[in-house]
Amino acid sequence: MIDAPNDDWSFATAREPARFGACGVNGVPGVEHAAGERGTLCGISARHTTVHLHLFVPDALHSCRRCRREAELSRTQPCVQERLHGRVLESAQGTMRDELLAALRKGANVRSWISGPSADLAKFYAELDELTEGTGTAAEAFASAATIGLANVETGLWRFLVVLPQDGGSPIIARGPRSAR
């Protein structure tokens, strides 16, 4: 139940490769390209492509070689812990916030980060009845919005719930003991 510390972990070492949507060039089956802002990474205009509902896989056999090379040369992206850390910085100051920020800087497990209908997220993912601190404020946030985001973070003996209002409001933090799932 207690996580082993990883002293070598940092936001810098956990950065992730850039991700791109996959697309195909109309009339040219069998080759998949990486979708950029205005077309493929290899320079084909977006008007000549059809975007697929999955990510480009650079090392797949059917991937365009030029798109593969450009994707591999692209800048890395922040890991999930770093992205959530940035959101948590916007929350109200307090002990829970400080402990969660420290845990994220050490690579805490972000078990889930989703958004959707508030009632469904509260019922199936928030597990509000297992929380011991900040439950009331978190429940109010779910009740006052049609859609909302949430993240569950596990570290040590704690599970943190981060409620992420979709309207740009400040995140709300609650926590409780980790269950023995």
Residue pairs with C-beta under 8 A, 6 or more apart in sequence:
1 157
1 178
1 180
2 156
2 157
3 108
3 109
3 154
3 155
3 156
5 106
6 106
6 107
9 106
9 107
10 105
11 78
11 79
11 81
11 82
11 85
11 105
14 79
14 81
14 82
14 107
15 76
15 77
15 78
15 79
15 82
16 76
16 77
16 78
16 79
17 71
17 72
17 74
17 76
17 77
18 71
18 74
18 75
18 76
18 77
19 55
19 56
19 77
20 34
20 35
20 36
20 41
20 55
20 56
20 67
20 71
20 74
21 34
21 35
21 51
21 52
21 54
21 55
21 56
22 32
22 33
22 34
22 35
22 51
22 52
22 54
22 55
22 56
22 57
23 32
23 33
23 34
23 35
23 40
23 49
23 50
23 51
23 52
23 56
24 31
24 32
24 33
24 49
24 50
24 52
25 31
25 33
25 40
25 44
25 48
25 49
26 48
26 49
26 50
30 62
31 62
31 63
31 64
32 52
32 56
32 57
32 60
32 62
32 63
32 64
33 40
33 41
33 42
33 44
33 49
33 56
33 63
33 64
33 67
34 40
34 41
34 42
34 56
34 58
34 63
34 64
34 67
34 68
34 70
34 71
35 41
35 46
35 49
35 51
35 56
38 45
38 46
39 45
39 46
39 47
39 48
39 49
40 46
40 49
40 64
40 67
41 66
41 67
41 70
41 71
41 74
42 64
42 66
42 67
42 70
43 66
56 63
56 67
56 71
57 63
58 67
58 68
58 71
58 72
59 68
78 86
80 110
80 113
81 104
81 105
81 107
81 108
81 110
82 104
84 104
84 110
84 113
84 151
84 153
84 162
85 101
85 104
85 105
87 162
87 164
87 171
88 97
88 100
88 101
88 104
88 162
88 171
88 173
89 101
90 170
90 171
91 97
91 162
91 170
91 171
91 172
91 173
92 170
92 172
94 173
96 133
96 134
96 160
96 173
96 174
96 175
97 173
99 158
100 108
100 153
100 155
100 160
100 162
100 173
100 175
103 153
103 155
103 156
103 158
103 160
104 110
104 153
106 155
108 153
108 154
108 155
109 153
109 154
109 155
110 151
110 152
110 153
111 152
111 153
111 154
111 159
112 125
112 150
112 151
112 152
113 149
113 150
113 151
113 152
114 121
114 125
114 149
114 150
114 151
115 121
115 147
115 148
115 149
115 150
115 164
115 166
116 147
116 148
117 146
117 147
118 142
118 143
118 145
118 146
118 147
118 148
119 142
121 142
121 148
121 150
122 128
122 139
122 142
122 143
125 150
125 152
126 138
126 142
126 150
126 161
126 163
127 152
127 159
127 161
127 176
127 179
128 135
128 138
128 139
128 142
128 161
128 174
130 159
130 176
130 177
130 179
131 138
131 159
131 161
131 174
131 175
131 176
132 175
132 176
132 177
133 174
133 175
133 176
134 161
134 172
134 173
134 174
134 175
135 174
135 176
137 172
137 174
138 161
138 163
138 172
138 174
141 148
141 163
141 165
141 172
142 148
142 163
145 165
145 166
145 167
147 166
148 163
148 164
148 165
148 166
149 163
149 164
149 165
149 166
150 161
150 162
150 163
150 164
151 160
151 161
151 162
151 164
152 159
152 160
152 161
152 162
153 159
153 160
153 162
154 160
154 178
156 178
157 177
157 178
158 175
158 176
158 177
158 178
159 175
159 176
159 177
159 178
159 179
160 173
160 174
160 175
161 173
161 174
161 175
161 176
162 171
162 172
162 173
163 171
163 172
163 173
163 174
164 171
165 171
165 172
